[in-house]
């Protein structure tokens, strides 16, 4: 008897093929951004493991605590996470800590003290006895949720889980890797303090607290970032800073939904300041405690971000970015002179090249006595091309200087100046005047106190140069007008960006262009709408 099994084999093959296809489809399941989907077998966990990951109550059994920590933070998988079980007074205690953060000398002292605890000391009200009597440390707190105690450990603390207790104790015995305090490279002064912010939040706020010993100085801390849980501190003086401004900044921070802030204050700025493609900085950064303290006394709000040496100052205007601490370290007369020279350098970095190009392209615009302006000989490349190539070359040299090791920086400068610049002029690619005026404009950019403002002004200069080359005088006038209107229409937390120039405020504008003596500044600038506007009480 013959049995024909071919159809059955075909059906089985089809089912097998369909099953393999479905398995392959599940294996390659990705979302719109290219990440593995929740249904991918690689990311699937059992119901028990998922429950342990999301468990909030603290188990009373140390074995169960260890299982929760294994699923939640990777205990016994991550080498730097340690669970040390010991017995104190007849009670088993699990000490959970991150090996890189814990301050071993302090934790050893705590363990030594606990080793002398007798059974009668912890027989009744065990948790309270450990909390109030046995742990000799100044920063100790009880937590009833697993997420809270784990969060404290990941921030550097040590968690104490006691057998039979549904709460845990966190001890803030941590130490962070930190560099020593030094003067900021971007805000150097000839005479003045040499301390600057580092990457540790507590150290930074302490430098400010040292300068402002006011009981009304508030330092409110919060966390942003689902994964990084970055510490953010909002600093302000409660009876000076406008309460609406403070609340608006805190509200915007609460609305930030992001996985983390590994790049610190810059990512936070983009999250809370809606600036789009605006190249101009809407907040001011400072690495100097004295500068931050001065702005707090003016009614500004300062935002500290852990792991970042720069502090955000809000709100800020265009003229906040053109002031420097050196002006206040000299006499009022010298400070005013330095400010005017800096203003001239900033204007030169924007308008010098477009104006020179305009005069060269239209000789009839040369003022009397300045007939010598203009190239003495023609180059092989058009003037506009020379300016654009040389400007991009300056940017390349600046970036190369940043990435060049210090011992080689001098050699790189010689290569750029002699081999590139001098030979380019001698071969006729560039003319001397182009190099001269571009160097002057670059000096003005480097004299700008705010690095971000200097880069934005460079973009504006290139735009004005191109539009002037295309449209001549109308292009220069219209481009400058559009630039000014654009800045005047910007706002930093409801503060006009070009204040006190637009809208015009004579008294405040005088304070901007003149470095007034300390005793002559009797009121605070109105841009922050301070609650207490007087600087010197009667």
FENDA-V77403 format. One record per pair of residues at least 12 apart in sequence whose ideal C-beta (glycine too) atoms are under 10 Angstrom apart, sorted by the first residue. I is the first residue (numbers start at 1). J is the second residue. If there is no record, write none. Layout:
[[I/J] [I/J]]
This chain:
[[23/41] [26/39] [26/40] [26/41] [26/42] [26/44] [27/40] [27/41] [27/42] [28/40] [29/41] [29/42] [29/43] [45/71] [46/71] [48/67] [48/71] [49/67] [49/70] [49/71] [50/71] [51/68] [51/71] [52/64] [52/67] [52/68] [52/69] [52/70] [52/71] [52/72] [52/146] [53/68] [53/70] [53/71] [53/72] [53/73] [53/146] [54/68] [54/71] [54/72] [54/146] [54/147] [55/67] [55/68] [55/71] [55/72] [55/145] [55/146] [55/147] [56/68] [56/144] [56/145] [56/146] [56/147] [56/148] [57/144] [57/145] [57/146] [57/166] [57/167] [58/143] [58/144] [58/145] [58/146] [58/148] [58/149] [58/159] [58/161] [58/162] [58/165] [58/166] [58/167] [58/168] [59/146] [59/161] [59/163] [59/165] [59/166] [60/161] [60/162] [60/163] [60/164] [60/165] [60/166] [60/167] [61/92] [61/161] [61/163] [61/164] [62/83] [62/85] [62/92] [62/93] [62/94] [62/161] [62/162] [62/163] [62/164] [63/85] [63/94] [63/163] [64/161] [65/83] [65/85] [65/94] [65/96] [65/146] [65/149] [65/159] [65/161] [65/162] [65/163] [65/168] [66/83] [66/85] [66/94] [66/96] [66/161] [68/146] [68/150] [68/161] [69/81] [69/83] [69/94] [69/96] [69/146] [69/149] [69/150] [69/153] [69/159] [69/161] [70/83] [72/146] [72/147] [72/150] [73/96] [73/98] [73/146] [73/150] [73/153] [73/154] [75/96] [78/98] [78/99] [79/99] [80/97] [80/98] [80/99] [80/100] [80/101] [80/102] [81/96] [81/97] [81/98] [81/99] [81/100] [81/153] [81/154] [82/95] [82/96] [82/97] [82/98] [82/99] [82/102] [82/158] [83/95] [83/96] [83/97] [83/159] [83/161] [84/96] [84/97] [84/107] [84/111] [84/158] [85/161] [85/163] [86/111] [86/114] [86/115] [87/114] [87/115] [87/163] [88/111] [88/113] [88/114] [88/115] [88/116] [88/117] [88/118] [88/119] [88/121] [88/122] [88/126] [88/130] [88/134] [88/160] [88/162] [89/114] [89/115] [89/116] [89/117] [89/118] [89/119] [89/120] [89/121] [89/122] [89/123] [89/126] [89/129] [89/130] [89/134] [90/117] [90/118] [90/119] [90/120] [90/121] [90/122] [90/123] [90/126] [90/163] [91/114] [91/117] [91/119] [91/121] [91/122] [91/123] [91/126] [91/127] [91/129] [91/130] [91/162] [91/163] [91/164] [91/165] [92/161] [92/162] [92/163] [92/164] [93/111] [93/114] [93/122] [93/126] [93/130] [93/160] [93/161] [93/162] [93/163] [93/165] [93/169] [94/159] [94/160] [94/161] [94/162] [94/163] [94/168] [95/107] [95/110] [95/111] [95/114] [95/158] [95/159] [95/160] [95/161] [95/171] [96/149] [96/150] [96/152] [96/153] [96/157] [96/158] [96/159] [96/160] [96/161] [96/168] [96/170] [97/153] [97/156] [97/157] [97/158] [97/159] [97/160] [97/171] [97/173] [97/174] [98/153] [98/154] [98/155] [98/156] [98/157] [98/158] [98/159] [98/174] [100/156] [100/174] [100/175] [100/176] [100/177] [101/153] [101/154] [101/155] [101/156] [101/157] [101/158] [101/173] [101/174] [101/175] [101/176] [101/177] [102/153] [102/156] [102/157] [102/158] [102/171] [102/173] [102/174] [102/175] [103/156] [103/158] [103/171] [103/172] [103/173] [103/174] [103/175] [103/176] [104/173] [104/175] [105/173] [105/175] [106/136] [106/137] [106/158] [106/171] [106/172] [106/173] [106/174] [106/175] [107/137] [107/158] [107/171] [107/173] [107/174] [108/173] [109/136] [109/137] [109/173] [110/134] [110/135] [110/136] [110/137] [110/140] [110/158] [110/160] [110/171] [110/173] [111/135] [112/136] [113/133] [113/134] [113/135] [113/136] [113/137] [114/130] [114/134] [114/135] [114/136] [114/160] [116/134] [117/129] [117/130] [117/133] [117/134] [121/133] [121/134] [122/134] [122/162] [126/162] [126/163] [126/164] [126/165] [127/142] [127/160] [127/162] [127/164] [127/165] [127/166] [127/167] [127/168] [127/169] [128/142] [128/165] [128/167] [129/162] [130/142] [130/160] [130/162] [130/165] [130/169] [131/160] [131/162] [131/167] [131/169] [134/160] [134/169] [135/158] [135/160] [135/169] [135/171] [135/173] [136/171] [137/158] [137/169] [137/171] [137/172] [137/173] [138/171] [138/172] [138/173] [139/157] [139/170] [139/171] [139/172] [139/173] [139/174] [140/157] [140/160] [140/169] [140/170] [140/171] [140/172] [140/173] [141/157] [141/168] [141/169] [141/170] [141/171] [141/172] [142/160] [142/165] [142/167] [142/168] [142/169] [142/170] [143/159] [143/167] [143/168] [143/169] [143/170] [144/166] [144/167] [144/168] [145/167] [145/168] [146/159] [146/161] [146/168] [148/168] [148/170] [149/161] [149/167] [149/168] [149/169] [149/170] [150/168] [150/170] [151/170] [151/223] [151/229] [152/168] [152/169] [152/170] [152/171] [152/172] [152/174] [153/168] [153/170] [153/171] [153/174] [154/229] [155/170] [155/172] [155/174] [155/176] [155/223] [155/229] [155/231] [155/306] [156/172] [156/173] [156/174] [156/175] [156/176] [157/169] [157/170] [157/171] [157/172] [157/173] [157/174] [158/170] [158/171] [158/172] [158/173] [158/174] [159/171] [174/202] [175/200] [176/198] [176/199] [176/200] [176/201] [176/202] [176/203] [176/306] [176/307] [177/199] [177/200] [178/198] [178/199] [178/200] [178/202] [178/203] [179/198] [179/199] [179/200] [179/309] [180/198] [181/194] [181/195] [181/196] [181/197] [181/198] [181/203] [181/204] [181/207] [181/289] [182/194] [182/195] [182/196] [182/197] [182/198] [182/287] [182/309] [183/195] [183/196] [183/287] [183/288] [184/196] [184/197] [184/286] [184/287] [184/288] [184/291] [184/309] [184/310] [184/325] [185/287] [186/285] [186/286] [186/287] [186/288] [186/310] [186/449] [186/450] [186/451] [187/285] [187/286] [187/287] [187/288] [187/290] [187/291] [187/324] [187/325] [187/326] [187/449] [187/450] [187/451] [188/288] [188/324] [188/325] [188/326] [189/288] [189/290] [189/324] [189/325] [189/326] [189/327] [189/328] [189/329] [189/330] [190/326] [190/329] [190/330] [191/326] [191/329] [191/330] [192/288] [192/290] [192/325] [192/326] [192/328] [192/329] [192/330] [193/207] [193/211] [193/288] [193/289] [193/290] [193/325] [193/329] [194/288] [195/207] [195/210] [195/287] [195/288] [195/289] [195/290] [196/286] [196/287] [196/288] [196/289] [196/290] [196/291] [196/309] [196/310] [197/286] [197/287] [197/288] [197/289] [197/292] [197/304] [197/308] [197/309] [197/310] [197/311] [198/287] [198/307] [198/308] [198/309] [199/264] [199/305] [199/306] [199/307] [199/308] [199/309] [200/306] [200/307] [200/308] [200/309] [201/219] [201/221] [201/230] [201/231] [201/232] [201/233] [201/304] [201/305] [201/306] [201/307] [201/308] [202/219] [202/221] [202/231] [202/233] [202/304] [202/306] [203/309] [204/233] [204/235] [204/287] [204/289] [204/292] [204/302] [204/304] [204/305] [204/306] [204/308] [204/309] [204/310] [204/311] [205/217] [205/219] [205/221] [205/233] [205/235] [205/289] [205/292] [205/302] [205/304] [205/311] [206/219] [206/289] [207/288] [207/289] [207/290] [207/292] [207/293] [208/233] [208/235] [208/289] [208/290] [208/292] [208/293] [208/296] [208/302] [208/304] [208/311] [209/235] [209/289] [209/293] [210/289] [210/293] [211/289] [211/290] [211/292] [211/293] [211/294] [211/296] [211/297] [212/235] [212/237] [212/289] [212/292] [212/293] [212/294] [212/296] [212/297] [214/237] [214/238] [214/239] [214/240] [214/296] [214/297] [215/237] [215/238] [216/236] [216/237] [216/238] [216/239] [216/240] [216/241] [216/532] [217/235] [217/236] [217/237] [217/238] [217/240] [217/293] [217/296] [217/297] [218/233] [218/234] [218/235] [218/236] [218/237] [218/238] [218/241] [218/246] [218/301] [219/233] [219/234] [219/235] [219/236] [219/302] [219/304] [220/232] [220/233] [220/234] [220/235] [220/236] [220/246] [220/250] [221/233] [221/234] [221/235] [221/304] [221/306] [222/234] [222/250] [222/253] [222/254] [223/253] [223/261] [223/306] [224/253] [224/254] [224/256] [224/257] [224/258] [224/260] [224/261] [224/267] [224/268] [224/271] [224/272] [224/305] [225/256] [225/257] [225/258] [225/259] [225/260] [225/261] [225/262] [225/267] [225/268] [226/257] [226/258] [226/259] [226/260] [227/258] [227/259] [227/260] [227/261] [227/262] [228/258] [228/259] [228/260] [228/261] [228/262] [228/264] [228/267] [228/306] [228/307] [229/260] [229/261] [229/306] [230/258] [230/260] [230/261] [230/262] [230/264] [230/265] [230/267] [230/268] [230/305] [230/306] [230/307] [230/308] [231/261] [231/304] [231/305] [231/306] [231/307] [232/250] [232/253] [232/256] [232/261] [232/264] [232/265] [232/268] [232/272] [232/303] [232/304] [232/305] [232/306] [232/308] [232/312] [233/302] [233/303] [233/304] [233/305] [233/306] [233/311] [234/246] [234/249] [234/250] [234/253] [234/301] [234/302] [234/303] [234/304] [234/312] [234/314] [235/292] [235/293] [235/295] [235/296] [235/300] [235/301] [235/302] [235/303] [235/304] [235/311] [235/313] [236/249] [236/296] [236/299] [236/300] [236/301] [236/302] [236/303] [236/314] [236/528] [237/296] [237/297] [237/298] [237/299] [237/300] [237/301] [237/530] [237/531] [237/532] [238/531] [239/299] [239/530] [239/531] [239/532] [240/296] [240/297] [240/298] [240/299] [240/300] [240/524] [240/528] [240/530] [240/531] [240/532] [240/533] [240/534] [240/535] [241/296] [241/298] [241/299] [241/300] [241/301] [241/302] [241/528] [241/529] [241/530] [241/531] [241/532] [242/299] [242/300] [242/301] [242/315] [242/493] [242/494] [242/528] [242/529] [242/530] [242/531] [243/529] [243/531] [244/493] [244/494] [244/529] [245/299] [245/300] [245/301] [245/314] [245/315] [245/493] [245/494] [245/495] [245/528] [245/529] [245/530] [246/301] [246/314] [248/272] [248/301] [248/314] [248/493] [248/494] [249/272] [249/273] [249/301] [249/303] [249/312] [249/314] [249/315] [249/493] [250/272] [250/301] [250/303] [251/272] [252/268] [252/271] [252/272] [252/273] [252/274] [252/493] [253/268] [253/271] [253/272] [253/303] [255/271] [255/272] [256/268] [256/270] [256/271] [256/272] [257/271] [258/270] [258/271] [261/305] [261/306] [261/307] [261/308] [262/307] [263/305] [263/307] [263/308] [264/305] [264/306] [264/307] [264/308] [264/309] [264/310] [265/283] [265/285] [265/303] [265/304] [265/305] [265/306] [265/307] [265/308] [265/309] [265/310] [265/311] [265/312] [266/283] [266/285] [266/305] [266/308] [266/310] [266/312] [266/452] [267/305] [267/308] [268/283] [268/303] [268/305] [268/308] [268/312] [269/281] [269/282] [269/283] [269/285] [269/303] [269/305] [269/310] [269/312] [269/314] [272/303] [272/312] [272/314] [272/493] [273/312] [273/314] [273/315] [273/492] [273/493] [274/491] [275/490] [275/492] [278/456] [278/486] [278/487] [278/490] [278/497] [279/452] [279/453] [279/455] [279/456] [279/457] [279/458] [279/459] [279/460] [280/318] [280/321] [280/450] [280/452] [280/453] [280/455] [280/456] [280/457] [280/459] [280/460] [280/486] [280/487] [280/490] [280/492] [280/497] [281/316] [281/318] [281/320] [281/321] [281/450] [281/451] [281/452] [281/453] [281/454] [281/455] [281/456] [281/492] [281/497] [282/312] [282/314] [282/315] [282/316] [282/317] [282/452] [282/490] [282/491] [282/492] [282/493] [282/495] [282/497] [283/303] [283/310] [283/311] [283/312] [283/313] [283/314] [283/315] [283/316] [283/320] [283/321] [283/452] [283/492] [283/493] [284/300] [284/302] [284/310] [284/311] [284/312] [284/313] [284/314] [284/315] [284/316] [284/317] [284/320] [284/321] [284/323] [284/449] [284/450] [284/452] [284/453] [284/492] [285/308] [285/309] [285/310] [285/311] [285/312] [285/313] [285/316] [285/321] [285/450] [285/451] [285/452] [286/302] [286/309] [286/310] [286/311] [286/312] [286/313] [286/320] [286/325] [286/449] [286/450] [287/308] [287/309] [287/310] [287/311] [288/311] [288/325] [289/311] [290/325] [290/328] [290/329] [291/311] [291/313] [291/323] [291/324] [291/325] [291/328] [292/304] [292/311] [292/312] [292/313] [294/313] [294/323] [294/325] [294/328] [295/311] [295/313] [295/314] [295/316] [295/320] [295/528] [296/313] [297/524] [297/530] [297/535] [298/313] [298/320] [298/521] [298/524] [298/525] [298/527] [298/528] [298/530] [298/535] [299/315] [299/524] [299/525] [299/526] [299/527] [299/528] [299/529] [299/530] [299/531] [299/532] [299/533] [300/312] [300/313] [300/314] [300/315] [300/316] [300/320] [300/495] [300/524] [300/525] [300/527] [300/528] [300/530] [301/313] [301/314] [301/315] [301/493] [301/528] [302/314] [314/492] [314/493] [314/495] [314/528] [315/491] [315/492] [315/493] [315/494] [315/495] [315/496] [315/497] [315/499] [315/527] [315/528] [315/529] [316/450] [316/492] [316/493] [316/495] [316/497] [316/527] [316/528] [317/487] [317/490] [317/491] [317/492] [317/495] [317/496] [317/497] [317/498] [317/499] [317/500] [317/501] [317/508] [317/512] [317/525] [317/527] [318/346] [318/450] [318/453] [318/456] [318/487] [318/488] [318/490] [318/492] [318/496] [318/497] [318/498] [318/499] [318/501] [318/502] [318/512] [319/343] [319/497] [319/498] [319/499] [319/500] [319/501] [319/508] [319/509] [319/511] [319/512] [319/513] [319/525] [319/527] [320/449] [320/450] [320/453] [320/492] [320/495] [320/497] [320/499] [320/512] [320/525] [320/527] [321/346] [321/448] [321/449] [321/450] [321/451] [321/452] [321/453] [321/454] [321/456] [321/457] [322/339] [322/342] [322/343] [322/345] [322/346] [322/447] [322/448] [322/449] [322/450] [322/453] [322/512] [323/335] [323/339] [323/342] [323/449] [323/450] [323/512] [323/515] [324/338] [324/339] [324/342] [324/447] [324/448] [324/449] [324/450] [325/449] [326/338] [326/339] [326/342] [326/449] [327/339] [327/342] [327/449] [327/515] [328/515] [328/518] [330/515] [331/515] [331/517] [332/514] [332/515] [332/516] [332/517] [332/518] [332/520] [333/514] [333/515] [333/517] [334/515] [335/514] [335/515] [335/516] [335/517] [336/513] [336/514] [336/515] [336/516] [337/515] [338/515] [339/512] [339/513] [339/514] [339/515] [340/513] [340/514] [340/515] [341/447] [342/444] [342/447] [342/448] [342/449] [343/444] [343/447] [343/512] [343/513] [344/444] [344/447] [345/440] [345/441] [345/443] [345/444] [345/445] [345/446] [345/447] [345/448] [346/444] [346/445] [346/447] [346/448] [346/449] [346/450] [346/453] [346/454] [346/457] [347/444] [347/457] [348/437] [348/440] [348/441] [348/442] [348/443] [348/444] [348/445] [348/447] [348/461] [349/440] [349/441] [349/442] [349/443] [349/444] [349/445] [349/446] [349/447] [349/448] [349/453] [349/454] [349/457] [349/458] [349/460] [349/461] [350/441] [350/444] [350/445] [350/456] [350/457] [350/458] [350/460] [350/461] [350/464] [350/480] [350/483] [351/441] [351/444] [351/457] [351/460] [351/461] [351/464] [351/465] [351/476] [351/480] [352/437] [352/438] [352/440] [352/441] [352/444] [352/461] [353/383] [353/387] [353/390] [353/391] [353/434] [353/437] [353/438] [353/440] [353/441] [353/461] [353/462] [353/464] [353/465] [353/468] [354/387] [354/441] [354/460] [354/461] [354/462] [354/463] [354/464] [354/465] [354/466] [354/467] [354/468] [354/469] [354/475] [354/476] [354/479] [354/480] [355/373] [355/437] [355/464] [355/465] [355/468] [355/476] [356/373] [356/374] [356/375] [356/383] [356/387] [356/433] [356/434] [356/436] [356/437] [356/438] [356/440] [356/441] [356/465] [356/468] [357/383] [357/384] [357/387] [357/434] [357/437] [357/464] [357/465] [357/466] [357/468] [357/469] [357/472] [357/476] [358/464] [358/465] [358/468] [358/469] [358/472] [358/473] [358/475] [358/476] [359/373] [359/374] [360/373] [360/374] [360/375] [360/383] [360/433] [361/374] [361/383] [361/384] [361/468] [361/469] [361/472] [361/473] [362/468] [362/472] [362/473] [365/472] [365/473] [373/433] [373/437] [374/433] [375/431] [375/432] [375/433] [375/434] [376/431] [376/432] [376/433] [377/428] [377/431] [377/432] [377/433] [378/428] [378/431] [379/424] [379/425] [379/427] [379/428] [379/429] [379/430] [379/431] [379/432] [379/433] [379/434] [380/427] [380/428] [380/429] [380/430] [380/431] [381/428] [381/429] [381/430] [381/431] [381/434] [382/469] [383/430] [383/431] [383/433] [383/434] [383/465] [383/469] [384/465] [384/466] [384/468] [384/469] [384/470] [385/429] [385/430] [385/469] [386/424] [386/429] [386/430] [386/431] [386/433] [386/434] [386/435] [386/438] [387/430] [387/434] [387/437] [387/438] [387/441] [387/461] [387/462] [387/465] [387/466] [387/469] [388/462] [388/465] [388/466] [388/469] [389/424] [389/429] [389/430] [389/434] [390/421] [390/424] [390/429] [390/430] [390/434] [390/435] [390/437] [390/438] [390/439] [390/442] [391/434] [391/438] [391/441] [391/442] [391/458] [391/461] [391/462] [391/465] [392/462] [393/416] [393/420] [393/421] [393/424] [393/430] [393/438] [394/416] [394/438] [394/439] [394/441] [394/442] [394/445] [394/458] [395/442] [395/455] [395/458] [396/416] [396/420] [397/412] [397/413] [397/415] [397/416] [397/417] [397/420] [397/421] [397/442] [398/416] [398/442] [398/445] [398/446] [398/455] [400/412] [400/413] [400/415] [400/416] [401/413] [401/416] [421/435] [421/439] [422/435] [441/457] [441/458] [441/461] [441/465] [442/454] [442/458] [444/457] [444/461] [445/457] [445/458] [445/461] [456/487] [457/483] [460/479] [460/480] [460/483] [460/486] [460/487] [463/479] [463/482] [463/483] [464/476] [464/479] [464/480] [464/482] [464/483] [465/479] [466/479] [467/479] [467/480] [467/482] [468/480] [484/498] [484/501] [484/502] [485/498] [485/502] [486/498] [487/501] [487/502] [488/501] [488/502] [488/503] [489/502] [492/527] [493/528] [494/527] [494/529] [495/526] [495/527] [495/528] [495/529] [496/527] [499/512] [499/525] [499/526] [499/527] [500/512] [500/513] [500/525] [500/526] [500/527] [501/513] [505/525] [505/526] [505/527] [507/523] [507/525] [507/526] [508/523] [508/525] [508/526] [508/527] [511/523] [511/525] [512/525] [518/535] [518/536] [519/535] [519/536] [520/536] [521/535] [521/536] [522/534] [522/535] [522/536] [522/537] [522/538] [523/535] [523/536]]
